[in-house]
Amino acid sequence: MTDPQRRVLIVTVSDSVFAGTREDRSGTLAAAAMEAHGWTVSRAKVPDEQGQIRALLEERLGSVEVILTTGGTGLTPRDVTPEATLPLLERLIPGIPEAVRMLGRSSTSAAILSRGVAGVARGTLVVNLPGGSGAVRDGLAILLPILEHARETIAGPVDHG
């Protein structure tokens, strides 16, 4: 059962997915995993255009607890998701993308080339994941065990006793 207080927006950043010429495997994978862990999922698709990515993020910040982006974190000139995300973040969380890159490195050395970022803006945790299904699985393996604690601490003071 999903929890209406645990809302996640999954944003697929891909020219071809946006155009409908490629299936959104990574977004579908992320949505299924989040739903299986009790999150209420909404989805969006945008092309690899910095302005469109940023506008969507700005519009949705504060309306969901988590925004996961997939795609646009590589080295091609069209990979601009981190550039769209960074100016919006109030607090960076470098450990999340570092952990995702290190876990991915166990499968492919190219994982360390991902430029994804993570942080908090207007009470929303924002995490950029690479676009490949394997990278999304790695990202979820890192995120799922910490998401509830992150959500609680972003929402307000927690007694660490």
LUMLUMDREN-728067 format. One line per 5 residues: number of its first residue (from 1); their letters; for each residue z, x, y of N, C-alpha, C. Coordinates in steps of 0.2 Angstrom, whole numbers. Each point is the difference from the previous one (the first is absolute). Example, Ala and Ser with C-alpha at 12.3 -4.5 7.8 and 13.67 -1.06 7.14 Angstrom:
BEGIN
1 = AS = 39,66,-28,0,-4,6,0,4,6  -4,-2,5,1,4,6,3,-4,5
END
This chain:
BEGIN
1 = MTDPQ = 0,4,-6,0,-4,6,0,4,6  -4,-1,5,0,4,6,5,-3,5  2,5,4,5,-1,5,-3,-1,7  1,-5,4,-3,-1,6,3,5,5  5,3,-1,3,5,4,-2,7,-1
6 = RRVLI = -4,1,-5,-3,6,-2,-8,-1,0  -2,1,6,-7,-1,1,-4,7,1  -6,1,-3,-4,6,1,-7,-2,1  -3,3,5,-7,0,1,-3,6,-3  -5,-1,-4,-4,5,-2,-7,0,3
11 = VTVSD = -2,6,3,-6,0,4,-4,5,-3  -6,-2,-2,-5,4,-3,-5,3,6  0,6,0,-4,3,6,-6,3,-4  -6,-3,1,-6,2,-4,-6,-3,3  -5,4,2,-6,-3,2,-3,-5,-5
16 = SVFAG = -1,3,-6,-3,-4,-6,4,-6,-2  6,1,-1,4,-6,-2,0,-6,6  0,3,6,-1,-5,6,-6,-4,0  -6,4,-2,-6,-3,0,-2,-4,-7  5,1,-4,-1,-4,-7,-4,3,-5
21 = TREDR = -2,7,1,-4,3,-4,4,4,-6  6,0,1,4,3,-5,7,-4,-1  2,0,-7,6,-4,-1,6,4,2  5,-4,2,6,3,3,5,1,-5  -1,5,-4,5,2,-6,7,2,2
26 = SGTLA = 0,4,5,6,3,2,5,-5,4  -3,-4,4,3,-6,3,3,-5,-5  -4,-2,-5,2,-4,-5,5,3,-5  0,6,-1,5,3,-4,7,0,4  0,2,6,6,0,4,3,-7,1
31 = AAAME = -5,-5,1,3,-7,1,3,-2,-7  -3,1,-6,3,-2,-6,7,3,-1  0,7,1,6,3,-1,6,-2,5  -2,-2,6,5,-2,5,2,-7,-2  -4,-4,-2,2,-7,-2,4,0,-6
36 = AHGWT = -2,5,-5,4,0,-6,8,3,2  1,3,5,6,2,2,3,-5,5  -2,-6,1,3,-5,4,-2,-1,7  -5,4,2,-2,0,7,-5,-5,1  0,-4,6,-5,-4,2,-6,4,4
41 = VSRAK = -6,-1,-3,-5,5,2,-5,-4,4  -3,3,5,-6,-2,4,-4,6,0  -7,-2,1,-5,6,0,-4,-1,6  -3,6,1,-5,1,6,-5,5,-2  -6,0,2,-5,5,0,-3,2,6
46 = VPDEQ = -1,6,2,-3,3,6,-4,5,-2  -5,1,4,-5,6,0,4,6,2  -3,6,-1,3,7,2,-2,0,7  3,-4,4,0,1,8,7,0,3  1,5,3,7,1,3,2,-6,4
51 = GQIRA = -4,-2,4,2,-6,4,2,-6,-4  -4,-1,-5,1,-6,-4,7,0,-4  1,6,-3,6,2,-4,6,-1,5  0,3,5,5,0,5,2,-7,2  -5,-4,2,1,-7,3,3,-4,-6
56 = LLEER = -2,1,-6,3,-4,-5,7,2,-1  2,6,0,6,2,-1,5,-2,6  -3,0,6,4,-2,6,2,-7,-1  -5,-4,-2,0,-7,-1,6,-2,-5  0,3,-5,5,-1,-6,7,3,0
61 = LGSVE = 0,5,4,7,4,0,5,-5,3  6,0,-4,5,-5,2,0,-6,-4  -6,-2,-3,-1,-6,-3,1,0,-8  0,6,-2,2,2,-7,4,6,-1  4,1,-5,4,5,-1,-3,7,-2
66 = VILTT = -6,-1,-3,-4,6,-2,-7,-1,1  -4,5,2,-7,0,0,-2,6,-4  -4,-1,-5,-3,6,-4,-8,0,2  -2,5,2,-7,1,1,-3,4,-6  -6,-1,-3,-3,4,-5,-7,2,3
71 = GGTGL = -1,6,0,-7,3,2,1,3,7  -5,4,1,-1,3,7,4,6,1  3,3,-5,5,6,1,-3,6,-1  -6,1,-2,-3,6,-2,-3,4,5  -5,4,-1,-2,5,5,-7,-2,3
76 = TPRDV = -3,-5,-3,-7,-2,3,1,-2,8  -5,0,3,0,-2,7,2,-7,1  -1,-4,-5,1,-8,1,8,-1,-2  3,5,-3,7,-1,-2,5,0,6  1,-5,3,4,0,6,7,-5,-1
81 = TPEAT = 2,-1,-6,6,-5,0,6,4,3  1,6,-1,6,3,3,0,1,7  -6,1,3,-1,0,7,1,-7,3  -1,-5,-3,1,-7,2,7,-2,-1  4,3,-5,7,-2,-1,4,4,4
86 = LPLLE = -1,6,1,5,5,3,3,-3,7  -5,-2,5,2,-1,6,5,-7,0  0,-3,-5,4,-7,0,7,2,-3  1,5,-4,6,1,-3,6,3,5  6,-3,-1,5,2,5,4,5,-4
91 = RLIPG = 1,0,-6,3,5,-4,-4,2,-6  -1,7,-1,-4,2,-6,5,1,-6  -3,-1,-6,3,1,-6,-4,5,-4  0,6,1,-4,5,-3,1,0,-8  6,-1,-2,1,1,-7,-4,-5,-5
96 = IPEAV = -2,-6,3,-4,-4,-4,-7,3,-2  -4,1,5,-6,3,-1,0,7,-4  5,4,2,1,6,-4,1,-1,-7  4,-5,-2,2,-1,-7,-6,-3,-4  -4,-4,4,-6,-3,-3,-5,5,-2
101 = RMLGR = -1,5,5,-5,6,-1,2,4,-6  7,1,0,2,5,-5,0,-4,-7  1,-6,-1,-1,-4,-6,-7,0,-2  -5,-1,5,-7,0,-1,-2,7,-2  3,5,2,-2,7,-2,0,1,-7
106 = SSTSA = 5,-3,-3,0,1,-8,-6,-3,-3  -4,-4,3,-6,-3,-3,-6,4,2  0,1,7,-6,3,3,2,5,6  -2,6,0,2,4,6,-2,-3,7  -6,-4,0,-2,-2,6,5,-5,3
111 = AILSR = 5,-3,-3,5,-4,3,3,2,6  1,7,0,3,3,6,-4,0,6  -7,-3,0,-4,0,5,1,-7,4  4,-5,-3,1,-6,3,4,1,7  -2,-3,5,3,0,6,4,-6,2
116 = GVAGV = 2,-4,-5,4,-6,2,6,1,3  3,-4,4,6,0,3,4,-6,-2  7,0,2,4,-5,-1,5,0,6  3,-6,1,5,-1,6,1,-7,1  4,-1,5,3,-7,2,-3,-2,7
121 = ARGTL = -2,-6,1,-2,-2,6,2,-8,0  4,-2,6,2,-7,1,3,-3,-6  4,4,-4,4,-2,-6,-4,0,-6  -7,2,0,-4,0,-6,-1,7,-2  1,1,-7,-2,6,-3,-7,1,-1
126 = VVNLP = -4,5,2,-7,1,-1,-1,6,-4  -4,-1,-5,-2,6,-4,-7,0,-2  -3,6,2,-8,1,-2,0,3,-7  -4,-4,-4,-1,3,-7,-8,2,0  -1,4,-4,-8,2,-1,-3,-6,-3
131 = GGSGA = -6,0,-1,-4,-6,-2,-1,-1,-8  1,6,-3,-2,0,-7,6,-4,-4  -2,-3,-6,5,-4,-4,6,5,-2  -2,6,-2,5,4,-3,5,2,6  -3,1,6,5,2,5,4,-6,2
136 = VRDGL = -2,-6,0,4,-6,1,5,0,-5  -1,1,-6,5,0,-5,5,5,1  -2,6,2,5,5,2,4,-2,6  -3,-3,5,4,-2,6,5,-6,-2  -2,-4,-4,4,-6,-2,6,3,-5
141 = AILLP = -1,5,-4,5,3,-4,5,3,5  -2,3,6,5,3,4,3,-6,4  -4,-5,3,3,-5,4,5,-5,-3  -2,-3,-6,3,-5,-3,8,1,-1  2,6,-2,7,1,-1,4,0,7
146 = ILEHA = -4,2,5,4,1,7,-1,-6,5  -5,-5,-2,-2,-5,5,6,-4,2  4,-2,-4,6,-5,1,5,4,5  1,6,-2,5,3,5,-3,2,7  -6,1,0,-4,2,6,0,-7,4
151 = RETIA = -2,-5,-3,0,-7,4,7,-2,3  5,1,-4,7,-1,2,2,4,6  -1,7,-1,2,4,6,-4,-1,6  -6,-1,-1,-5,-2,6,3,-6,4  2,-5,-4,3,-6,3,6,1,4
156 = GPVDH = 4,5,-2,7,0,3,4,5,-3  6,1,3,5,4,-3,2,-1,-7  1,5,-4,2,0,-6,6,4,-1  5,-2,-4,6,4,-1,-1,4,-6  0,7,1,-2,4,-5,7,3,-4
161 = G = 5,-3,2,7,0,-3,2,7,-1
END
